Amino acid sequence: MLADHSRICPNVDSVFLGILRRLLKDLHAAKILTEDLALPDDPEDLEAIYRGLCVRPGTADARRRRIDFLCVPWKSRGGALIYYTVRPLCQSPLNETSPFSLRGMIL
C-alpha cells in the first residue's frame, strides 16, 4: 500500500507544480528528447501528459524510442498506476471475456 504523504506534507501537490516543464527542458538540453509528439496545454498544471521520442545520448545511430510522462495530483496516483501498469496485464483477459469479443471487437 502506498504511504499517505499528505499527513507528512499537506501541500504535496504544490511541490510538484511545474515539474514537467523543468523535466522536459532538462531532457531537451541533454539531447535525450528529440521530438515532441504531444505537448500539454499547460505544462505547469498538476494534470499533464507529454508524449515524445527519445534517444540514448552519445550513441551513434541510436534508435528513437517512445516516451510518455503522465503527471497527476497525488490523490489520483492510484488511477494513474492502474492506467500505466495494469492495463497490459488485464487487456487480454478482458478482451476474451467481453461480449464485444464475440463480434471481433477489442476493448
Secondary structure, DSSP 4 states (H G I P E B T S, - for coil): ----TTTT-TTHHHHTTTHHHHHHHHHHHTT-EEEEEE--S-TTSSSEEEEEEE--TT-TTPPPEEEEEEE--GGGHHHHHIIIIIHHHHHHHHHHHSGGGGGT---
